[in-house]
Amino acid sequence: MPTQTRTLKPITVLVGGSGKTHDVNIPPGLTVRDLLEQLNLSGHLTKFGEATPLGENEDVYSRVNAGDKLILGPNTPVSARRVR
């Protein structure tokens, strides 16, 4: 019986404002929440060059290519207050 090997993708997580980086190899099915827990980080991950953060239950593996960079931004509270 053939053995299946899970292909890992190497990516870099840049911690915004700190200069810290985390080089990780991610397996298929890894969510944003799982990745942040493994790295003991909190915040929002955004793919370098994009404006919209990834959802916390989003599959990181399917959204990135090998060598991609993700930027970690802070959890920013959302206000219900209207801006005029």
N, C-alpha and C positions, 0 to 999 in steps of 0.2 A: 504494500500500500504506500503510495507516495506521501511524503510529508510536506505539508504546506508551510512555507516560511512567511512570516508576516513582515512585510517590507516597512521598515521604519523610515521616516522622513526627518532629516536634520533641519531644525529651524533655530532662530535666535529670538529670544524675548528681551526687548530693551525696556528697562525701567525708566520711564520718562522723568527727566529732571535730576536723576541720580548718577547717570553714567554707568550704572551696573548693567551687565548683560548675563543672560543665562542661555547657554547652548544646550539644546535638548534634542533627543531623537524621539519622535512621537509615533505611536502605533495607530492603525485604523480604529475609528470609533472613539477616540479621545475627545472629550468635550472641553470647552473653555473652563468650566468649573473644575473638572478633573486636573487640568494642567495647572491652574492657579493653586489648587490645593497641594499638588506635588511640589510646587516651587515655594510654598508658604507665602503667597502673595495675594493681594486683593486689588480689585480695580476692574477696568474695562480694557479688553484687548482689541486693538485695531490693526489690521493688516497695513504695513507700510505703504503709503501712497493712496490709501482709501480714507474716507471721512467717517463712515459708519462703523461703530464698534460691532464685534461679533457678539451674538447672543450667548448667554451663559450655558445653554444646553446645546449649542451648535457644535457640530463635528468639525474640529480644527483640521484634521487630516484631509478632509475633502475640500477644504477652502484654501489650502496652501500648497505650494510647490516646494521641493527640496531647496533649502537655502534661503527661503523667505524670512523676513523679519516681521515680528509683531511688536507693537509698541503698547506698553502698559500705561494707561492713564488712571488718574484717581477716580474713586467713586465720588461722583458729584451729586449732592442732593438736588432733587427736582422740586421746584417751588410751584405752588398752585397760584401764586400771585401773578396778576396780569401786568405786563409791561406796557406802558402807554407811550 
